[in-house]
């Protein structure tokens, strides 16, 4: 019995020493969202390297978290402690992976990347929140009843992927206020197959946000001029803070900067969110243009 007590005491002592070590070492380079959720119950800090606009749309609902955008990481390393486990996160795991490599070169040993980012976190059923909190039933119209089949688990509306083609743009004169088509509207073959490219932004725009819009326009003007001319591709820059764009921003759940494609084929819509790619490559025009061009070609 005395020997067992001695062993347990020794293990506890070692654990306390490691936790108080100024150069804490992470046991792994990557963790799954489920592992991270368990770890956050202890002395662990999550660092979200996404931009503020992304976080405003959907944030990790955890207590021990700070936000340092990847573009600002080099000048804010002093905000990252070295005496505890730090988990780096983003939207898909790409930017947090870059943050990991950057911090590792600077001598951080206590860091790890969360696999899959926000997308994997949501798939695992872990909690998220919006900075525009839904308080006292202040939900979007379709989700006044949180048990509605039109609602996501967090009470926000599901993106409508089954809207008739004439209402791919909710601001169209052919649309009812709820985004559905007016019953007397005839959808012709000329407007069923289209691609809508939306560059959303808010009133306050960072350099990355401005570059995203400019690079999107440059891509379309350079490689898809004919499609723009014939209306096969429709490009629109949308200020989400402008009252007239309220329905469109609501449909795409855009509260800030975002890049979305709404592909309409045979009267059916498919919404593709390219925001993660856009933020990651916005400041490198060549990479951005090449990637967006490839994605649009793959959808045609």
C-alpha positions as CSV (number, residue, x, y, z in Angstrom):
1,X,0.0,0.0,0.0
2,X,2.8,2.4,1.0
3,X,4.5,1.6,-2.4
4,X,1.3,2.4,-4.3
5,X,0.9,5.7,-2.5
6,X,4.5,6.6,-3.3
7,X,4.1,5.9,-7.0
8,X,0.9,7.9,-7.2
9,X,2.5,10.8,-5.3
10,X,5.4,10.7,-7.7
11,X,3.2,10.8,-10.8
12,X,1.2,13.7,-9.3
13,X,4.5,15.6,-8.6
14,X,5.7,15.1,-12.1
15,X,2.4,16.3,-13.5
16,X,2.5,19.4,-11.4
17,X,6.1,20.1,-12.5
18,X,5.2,19.7,-16.1
19,X,2.2,22.0,-15.8
20,X,4.3,24.7,-14.1
21,X,7.1,24.4,-16.6
22,X,7.6,27.6,-18.6
23,X,8.4,25.5,-21.7
24,X,5.4,23.1,-21.6
25,X,5.6,20.5,-24.4
26,X,2.5,19.4,-26.3
27,X,2.2,15.6,-26.3
28,X,0.9,15.7,-29.9
29,X,1.1,18.0,-33.0
30,X,-2.6,17.5,-33.8
31,X,-5.8,16.8,-31.9
32,X,-9.3,15.9,-33.0
33,X,-12.2,18.3,-32.1
34,X,-13.5,15.7,-29.6
35,X,-10.0,15.5,-27.9
36,X,-9.8,19.3,-27.8
37,X,-13.3,19.6,-26.2
38,X,-12.2,17.3,-23.4
39,X,-8.8,19.1,-23.0
40,X,-10.6,22.5,-22.7
41,X,-11.9,21.3,-19.4
42,X,-8.4,21.8,-18.0
43,X,-5.6,24.4,-18.3
44,X,-5.8,24.7,-22.1
45,X,-6.0,27.8,-24.4
46,X,-7.6,27.8,-27.8
47,X,-6.3,30.4,-30.3
48,X,-8.5,31.1,-33.3
49,X,-6.5,32.5,-36.2
50,X,-9.5,33.4,-38.4
51,X,-10.5,37.0,-39.1
52,X,-13.0,38.9,-37.0
53,X,-15.7,38.8,-39.7
54,X,-15.6,35.0,-39.8
55,X,-15.8,34.8,-36.0
56,X,-18.8,37.2,-36.0
57,X,-20.6,34.7,-38.2
58,X,-19.8,31.6,-36.2
59,X,-17.5,31.3,-33.2
60,X,-16.3,28.4,-31.0
61,X,-18.5,28.4,-27.9
62,X,-15.7,27.8,-25.4
63,X,-14.4,29.8,-22.5
64,X,-10.6,29.6,-22.9
65,X,-10.2,31.2,-26.3
66,X,-8.5,34.3,-27.9
67,X,-8.5,35.5,-31.4
68,X,-5.2,36.4,-33.3
69,X,-5.7,36.5,-37.1
70,X,-3.0,34.6,-39.0
71,X,-1.9,37.9,-40.7
72,X,-1.2,39.4,-37.3
73,X,0.4,36.4,-35.6
74,X,4.0,37.4,-36.0
75,X,3.4,40.7,-34.2
76,X,1.3,39.2,-31.4
77,X,3.2,36.2,-30.4
78,X,3.6,37.7,-26.9
79,X,-0.1,37.0,-26.3
80,X,0.5,33.3,-26.6
81,X,1.6,31.7,-23.3
82,X,4.3,29.0,-23.3
83,X,3.4,27.4,-19.9
84,X,0.3,25.6,-21.0
85,X,-1.2,23.6,-23.9
86,X,-2.3,25.9,-26.8
87,X,-4.6,24.6,-29.5
88,X,-4.6,26.5,-32.8
89,X,-7.9,26.5,-34.8
90,X,-9.4,28.1,-37.9
91,X,-12.2,27.3,-40.4
92,X,-10.8,24.1,-42.0
93,X,-7.4,23.5,-40.4
94,X,-5.3,25.1,-43.1
95,X,-4.5,28.4,-41.6
96,X,-4.1,27.0,-38.1
97,X,-1.6,24.5,-39.7
98,X,0.4,27.5,-41.0
99,X,0.2,29.2,-37.6
100,X,1.6,26.0,-36.1
101,X,4.6,26.0,-38.4
102,X,5.2,29.7,-37.8
103,X,5.1,29.3,-34.0
104,X,7.2,26.2,-34.1
105,X,10.0,28.0,-35.9
106,X,9.9,30.6,-33.2
107,X,10.5,28.0,-30.5
108,X,7.0,27.3,-29.2
109,X,6.8,23.7,-28.0
110,X,3.3,23.8,-26.3
111,X,1.3,24.2,-29.5
112,X,-0.9,21.8,-31.5
113,X,-3.3,22.1,-34.5
114,X,-6.9,21.0,-34.3
115,X,-7.8,18.8,-37.3
116,X,-10.5,20.0,-39.6
117,X,-11.2,23.4,-37.9
118,X,-14.7,24.7,-37.5
119,X,-16.1,22.4,-40.1
120,X,-15.0,19.3,-38.2
121,X,-16.0,20.9,-34.9
122,X,-19.6,21.3,-36.1
123,X,-19.6,17.8,-37.6
124,X,-18.7,16.5,-34.2
125,X,-21.7,18.2,-32.7
126,X,-19.7,20.6,-30.6
127,X,-21.0,24.1,-29.5
128,X,-20.8,27.3,-31.6
129,X,-22.3,30.7,-31.2
130,X,-22.9,33.9,-33.2
131,X,-21.7,37.3,-32.0
132,X,-25.2,38.5,-32.9
133,X,-26.7,36.4,-30.1
134,X,-30.3,35.2,-30.6
135,X,-31.8,36.7,-27.5
136,X,-35.5,36.5,-26.3
137,X,-36.6,34.7,-29.5
138,X,-34.9,37.2,-31.8
139,X,-34.3,34.6,-34.4
140,X,-34.7,34.7,-38.2
141,X,-38.2,34.4,-39.4
142,X,-38.1,30.7,-40.4
143,X,-36.6,29.8,-37.1
144,X,-39.1,31.4,-34.8
145,X,-39.8,27.8,-33.8
146,X,-36.3,26.2,-33.0
147,X,-37.9,22.8,-33.6
148,X,-38.7,23.7,-37.2
149,X,-37.2,21.5,-39.9
150,X,-35.8,24.7,-41.4
151,X,-33.5,25.4,-38.4
152,X,-30.0,24.4,-37.6
153,X,-29.1,23.1,-34.1
154,X,-28.0,26.6,-33.0
155,X,-31.4,28.2,-34.1
156,X,-30.2,29.8,-37.3
157,X,-31.9,29.1,-40.6
158,X,-30.7,26.4,-42.9
159,X,-29.5,27.7,-46.2
160,X,-32.3,27.1,-48.7
161,X,-30.9,24.8,-51.4
162,X,-34.2,24.1,-52.9
163,X,-35.3,27.6,-53.9
164,X,-36.7,28.0,-57.5
165,X,-34.2,29.3,-60.0
166,X,-35.9,32.7,-60.4
167,X,-35.2,33.5,-56.8
168,X,-31.5,32.7,-56.7
169,X,-31.3,36.4,-56.0
170,X,-33.9,37.2,-53.3
171,X,-33.9,40.9,-54.4
172,X,-35.4,39.9,-57.7
173,X,-38.8,41.4,-58.6
174,X,-39.9,37.8,-59.2
175,X,-39.5,36.9,-55.5
176,X,-41.8,36.9,-52.6
177,X,-40.5,38.4,-49.3
178,X,-39.6,35.0,-48.0
179,X,-37.4,34.2,-51.0
180,X,-39.8,31.9,-52.8
181,X,-41.0,32.6,-56.4
182,X,-44.2,34.4,-57.2
183,X,-46.7,31.9,-58.5
184,X,-47.2,33.7,-61.8
185,X,-43.5,33.7,-62.6
186,X,-42.4,31.5,-65.4
187,X,-38.9,30.1,-65.3
188,X,-37.4,29.7,-68.7
189,X,-34.4,27.7,-69.9
190,X,-32.5,30.9,-70.4
191,X,-32.4,31.6,-66.6
192,X,-32.3,28.2,-65.0
193,X,-28.5,27.5,-65.5
194,X,-26.6,30.3,-64.0
195,X,-23.8,30.9,-61.5
196,X,-24.1,33.8,-59.0
197,X,-20.8,35.0,-57.5
198,X,-21.3,37.1,-54.4
199,X,-18.5,39.1,-52.6
200,X,-20.0,40.1,-49.3
201,X,-18.5,42.8,-47.1
202,X,-19.3,45.0,-44.2
203,X,-18.9,48.7,-43.6
204,X,-15.4,48.4,-42.1
205,X,-13.1,46.6,-44.5
206,X,-9.6,45.4,-43.9
207,X,-6.9,45.1,-46.6
208,X,-7.6,41.4,-47.0
209,X,-11.3,42.0,-47.5
210,X,-10.6,44.6,-50.2
211,X,-8.1,42.3,-52.0
212,X,-10.6,39.5,-52.0
213,X,-13.2,41.6,-53.8
214,X,-10.6,43.0,-56.3
215,X,-9.1,39.6,-57.0
216,X,-12.6,38.0,-57.5
217,X,-13.5,40.7,-60.1
218,X,-10.1,40.3,-61.8
219,X,-10.6,36.6,-62.1
220,X,-14.0,36.9,-63.7
221,X,-13.1,39.8,-66.0
222,X,-10.0,38.0,-67.2
223,X,-11.2,34.4,-67.6
224,X,-15.0,34.6,-67.7
225,X,-15.8,37.8,-69.6
226,X,-18.0,36.0,-72.1
227,X,-20.0,34.3,-69.3
228,X,-20.5,37.7,-67.6
229,X,-21.6,39.2,-70.9
230,X,-24.2,36.6,-71.6
231,X,-25.4,36.4,-68.0
232,X,-24.3,32.8,-67.5
233,X,-22.3,34.2,-64.6
234,X,-23.6,37.0,-62.4
235,X,-21.1,38.9,-60.2
236,X,-22.3,41.1,-57.3
237,X,-20.5,42.9,-54.5
238,X,-22.9,43.1,-51.6
239,X,-22.7,45.4,-48.6
240,X,-24.3,43.4,-45.8
241,X,-24.9,46.6,-43.8
242,X,-27.1,48.1,-46.5
243,X,-30.8,47.6,-45.7
244,X,-31.6,46.8,-49.3
245,X,-29.3,43.7,-49.2
246,X,-30.9,42.3,-46.0
247,X,-32.7,39.4,-47.6
248,X,-29.7,38.4,-49.7
249,X,-27.3,38.5,-46.7
250,X,-29.8,36.6,-44.6
251,X,-30.1,33.9,-47.2
252,X,-26.4,33.3,-47.3
253,X,-26.0,33.9,-43.5
254,X,-23.4,36.6,-44.4
255,X,-22.7,39.1,-41.6
256,X,-19.4,40.3,-42.9
257,X,-16.8,39.5,-45.5
258,X,-17.5,36.3,-47.4
259,X,-17.2,34.8,-50.9
260,X,-20.1,32.6,-52.0
261,X,-21.1,30.9,-55.3
262,X,-24.7,30.0,-55.9
263,X,-24.8,27.5,-58.8
264,X,-28.3,27.1,-60.3
265,X,-28.9,24.1,-62.6
266,X,-32.2,22.9,-63.7
267,X,-34.0,25.0,-61.2
268,X,-32.0,23.7,-58.2
269,X,-29.4,25.6,-56.3
270,X,-26.1,24.6,-54.8
271,X,-24.3,27.0,-52.5
272,X,-20.5,26.8,-52.3
273,X,-18.8,28.8,-49.6
274,X,-15.3,29.9,-50.7
275,X,-14.7,32.2,-47.8
276,X,-11.9,30.1,-46.3
277,X,-9.9,30.0,-49.5
278,X,-10.6,33.7,-50.1
279,X,-9.2,34.8,-46.7
280,X,-6.3,32.5,-47.0
281,X,-5.1,33.6,-50.5
282,X,-6.6,37.2,-50.8
283,X,-3.2,38.8,-50.4
284,X,-1.6,36.7,-53.1
285,X,-3.3,37.6,-56.3
286,X,-1.7,34.9,-58.5
287,X,-2.7,32.1,-56.1
288,X,-6.2,33.5,-55.5
289,X,-7.0,33.9,-59.2
290,X,-5.7,30.4,-60.1
291,X,-7.7,28.8,-57.3
292,X,-10.9,30.6,-58.0
293,X,-10.6,30.0,-61.8
294,X,-10.1,26.3,-61.2
295,X,-13.1,26.1,-58.9
296,X,-15.4,27.9,-61.3
297,X,-14.3,25.8,-64.2
298,X,-15.0,22.7,-62.1
299,X,-18.6,23.8,-61.5
300,X,-19.4,24.5,-65.2
